[in-house]
Amino acid sequence: MPLSLFWRTFLLIAALVVACLMLMIQLIRVFDPAPPEQKLAWEVASVVNLTRSALVSAQTDRRRQLLAVLAREEGVRVAPLETSDRTEPLTPAARAQALTSRLDALLGAGTRIAAAVNGEPGLWVSFDIDDDPYWLGLSVSRFERHFGPPWWALLALAALLGLLGALAVSAPLNTPLAKLAASLGRVSRGENAAPLPETGPTEIATLNRRFNRMVADLRELETDRAVALAGISHDIRTPLTRLRMEIELSGLPPADKDSMSEDIARIDAIVGKFMEYARAAAGDRQPMRLQTVSLAEAIAAMRTRYQPRLDTAELTLVVDVDPSLQWRGDPLDLSRILGNLIENALLHGRTLNTGTADVRIDAARQAGGCVLTVTDRGPGVPASERERLLRPFSRLDSERSERGGSGLGLAIVTRIAERYGGRCLLDSGPSAGGQTTGSPADSGLRVRVFLPDAPSP
């Protein structure tokens, strides 16, 4: 699986940082090859020799004062070495052995080291002054300064910091591209995309500016198309009305009149869909008449509208909606959604064995809005075609399109839902026999519309 641009940038920067750290460690080793035990032995030997020389050279009455100054200013303590002294070995043993062997070479054979003498912690080293044995104690910080944490721990910490730095560098570089990709995805699905910021690096700002211009041009094109559809539809309806009157007044046989009137009615319905789509496309620029709408009452009004088809068994309608369920929005928008979904079922969702459009309407409350579900038991829609059918003028070249249609019903529902910040989804519904087989040919269609409540002005 190919890596995204973010991960490629991140890994490239991280690898570069880690490589630089490893090179830096190697350079330190090249220019400073002495091991830490050798450095510490040199430092300890220098302190011992200087302290011995200072004590030997100092006057007898000034030695106590010198020891106090060494302890206070340098953290160097001097104490007589007794055979009864309690000592603690320096750990780890391998490091103590290496340090002892180097001090033997610098201070003489028999040099002893300890991590504590008589309960006093530090780095204690034995030495002689005029054949009298003494302890010289150094602070633990001198020891820790030379050794500290192991090199692999430092490398791991540096690598972690390098990875965090790579993340901090690569994220700002890829975030604008990720936003652009997300906006392009929304535009490709026919959704509204918010303008991208036209600030930042020159290349990103130019790219976002051109994207915003493209989105504005597409919106203007969509508006012009909607206005043209509305105008053409209005101009077509006038001659259709005249044709209908002339057919009624003509001496044609009744069967021919009915056939021609049915064709005119079908054209008039398609023209009506064009005008409704134009209104839905322009909905973002029209004020909404916000009300608290009862879904049960809106569906009851829709049932009255389709009562003639219910009486002729052309349509069956099953409703499962809580009478107290309410939604805040424009009641005309809700009526358009219900009408288009029922019309879509009448055109394309008739049960194969009866020829009746068996429609079920469910509604439920969801956080911040409602979910309206309309299900038919018709031929169904293949999963690969469902997203395409939500776009304008899209129709399925199968049994669902035998009765024709403008290909705008679901697009109108989608536009209205998006106006409220919702969405429309297509899914398989129950088959005519009451069970889902999984085949698009007999699974029916379930349309779920998510309608958030419109915010109060």
TATAWO-V635442 format. One record per helix or strand of 3 or more residues. SS is the DSSP state (alpha for helix, beta for strand). FROM is the first residue (numbers start at 1). TO is the last residue. Records with the same first field share a line. If there is no record, write none. Layout:
# TATAWO-V635442
SS = FROM-TO ; FROM-TO
This chain:
# TATAWO-V635442
alpha = 5-31 ; 36-57 ; 60-74 ; 93-107 ; 140-146 ; 151-188 ; 202-249 ; 254-281 ; 283-285 ; 295-305 ; 307-311 ; 331-348 ; 383-389 ; 399-401 ; 409-419
beta = 77-80 ; 113-117 ; 120-129 ; 132-138 ; 290-294 ; 315-320 ; 326-330 ; 357-366 ; 369-376 ; 423-428 ; 445-452
